Amino acid sequence: MTQPEALARPYWRSTGNPRFPLAAEVAGSWWVVRANPFPDHCMWTLFVDGVVRYDIERVPPSWGRLAPWSAPPLDSATAESVLAPVRQLGVYGSEVGRPCDDPFCCG
């Protein structure tokens, strides 16, 4: 089953945060992707308005490349506001109450 987000065409912006490097406003909601310690975990996790949606195994083609180094930056005030709901969810699994404690991938 395809997630509805996979059909969207987000315009990714760099947040300046290495753990949550990209965000996009899509239909009035803020999407934020978390960079995970790959290959121990999925490369990315998508959050929508601060709520986890799913881990991303393959980036949907309509999203383009998730490339923070080439995305235009968000202004710092917007980036702070967008990242506030997810800032405490930087460790893989913390969004479901089971943060990874493996020192080799998340430590």
N, C-alpha and C positions, 0 to 999 in steps of 0.2 A: 504494500500500500504506500502510495506517495504522500508525504506530508505536504500540506498546503503551502508552506513556506518555500518548498522546492520549486514552485512555479513563479515566484516573485522575481523581480529584477532589482535587487537592492543597489543603491549607490553607496558603496563602502567609503568610510572616512577613517583616517588614522586617529586614534585616541591619544597616542603618546605613551600608552601604558603597555609594557611588554607582556603582561599576563592576559590583558583584555585589549588586544591591539586594534580591533576594528569595530565600528558601529555604523548603523544605517537607520535612518528614519523611513519606515515603510508603513504606509496607510495610517499614519498617526501614532504608530508604536515604534519604540526604539529597540532595535536588534543589536545585540552585542555578542561577539564571538570570543571565547576564551581559548587561548593556546594551551594545549595540554602536552605533557611530556610523552611525545611519540618516540618509539613505537610501543611503549608500555601501555599506553591508553590511546583512545581515538585522538587524532590530531586536533580536533576542534570540538567545542560544545557551544550550542546556540542558546542564548537567553533572549526572551522577548519581554520587554517591560520588567526586567528583573527576575523573571520566572524561567527556570530551565525548560527548554522544549525537547532537545535531544542531542546526542552526540552525532557528529558528522563523520561518517566513514568516507564518503565521496562528496565533494562539493558539487552541488547542482550546476549544470552548465549555465543556467540563466544568471547565476551569481557572479560569473567571471572568476578571476583569480583572487584568492584571499591573500593579498600582498600588501601588508601595512607600509612597507618602504616606498611604495609607489602611489598609495592612496592620498588624496588631499587631506590635510589635517582639519580636525574640528577645532573650533576656538576653545581655549582652556576652560572657560566657564561651562560651556555645553558639555565638554568631555567629563568634567567633574560631576555634573548633574546626571548624565547618562550612566556613569560608572558607579555612582553611589549605591544603587540597589544590589550590585553584584560584587562590590569590592571585597566583602568578607567570604566570597565563594571562589577564591583563587586556587585552592587545592582541588585536584580532580576528586570527585565524589562528595565534596562538602555540600553540594546542592541537594543531595539526598540523605544527608546526615551521616555519611560514611566516608570521611576524608581519607585519602590514601596516605598511609604512613610509611611506605616503603622508602628507605633512605636513598635507594639508587635511582628512583624515578621522581619522587615528589619531595624528598627530604632536603 
